[in-house]
């Protein structure tokens, strides 16, 4: 599973680089880490962040975000370790219901 490393937003500005979404990917967790997804396909698609956290012993549900069709964009986050860090690698697992005409960038502010 590839890792999408966050691009750091600075005072000088950032022009994010977007790459084609990969069905299964991982993102480093962080209080200031976000995932920006763009969908230019003719159908909406869903991004799922796999939750690993617990609240009072109950497992937290995965986060699912629907990105609208055609010119849809969603900024998702923050992707915090307490909710999303995998036990083995500390990374957040991300899946896309479709990757056709979908691009993504991890951002850290």
N, C-alpha and C positions, 0 to 999 in steps of 0.2 A: 504494500500500500504506500503510495508516494506521500511525502510530507509537503504541505504548502506553507512555506515560511513567511511570516508577516513582514510587510514592508512598513517602515517606520515613518510616520507623519512628523514633519519637523516645522519649525518656524519659517524655514525657507520654502516650504511647500513640498508637496509630493504629487507627482503625476503617476498614479498607480499603473502597474502593468498587470493586465488580466490574461489568464491562460484558460485554455479549454478545460472545462470541468471533467474530472475523472470520476467514474461511478463511486469508487471508494477511495477516500483520502484521509489524511490526518492533519491536524493543525496544533501547534504548540498552544497550551493554555496560558491565559494571562488576564489580569483584571482590566487591561486596556486593549485586549485583542478582539477583533471583529472579523466577520466574514462578509464580503460584499459580493452578491450574486446577481448577474444580469442574464435575462432570458429573452432571446429574440425569436424563439420558436413560436409556432402557431397555437401551442397549447400550454396551459399552466403546468408547472412542475413543483415538486416538493423536495426541500432540503431537510435532512434529518441529522441532528446532532445527538449522538448516543450518550445518554446520561449514565453516570456511574455513581453519583452522589446518593446520600441517604439523609432523610430528615426524621429524627426520632425513631430510627430503625426501619422506616419505610423507604423503599427505593423510589427515587425521583423519576418521573416519566421522561422519555426522550423528548427533545424539543423538535417539533415539526413546523416548518415555515413554508407556506405556499408562495411561489413567485409567479406573478401574473404573466400571461402570454404577451407576445409581440415586443413590447418595450418595458417589460417588468423588471424591477430592481428591488432588492431587499438588502438592508444592512443588518446583520444578525450579530448579537452579542450584548454584553461582553461574554467571552468564552472562558469562564472561570474554572480553575482547577477543582474547586470543591464540588462542582456539578458534573464536569466532563472529563477529568483526567483519567486515562486508562491505568489500571493497576500495574501493568508491565512497563509501559513506556512513558506514562504521564501525558500522553497526547490525546486530543479529542478526535474521535472517529466521526467522519462526516460521509453521508451517502446522499446521492442525488437520484430522484426517480427517473430522470432523463438527463442525458448530457448533450443531446442534439441542440446546437445553437445556444449553449449555456457557457458562460465564462465566469470566473471567480478570481478574487484576490483576497488574501488575508492582510489585514491592516492592524497596525499597533499605534495608538495615539499616546 
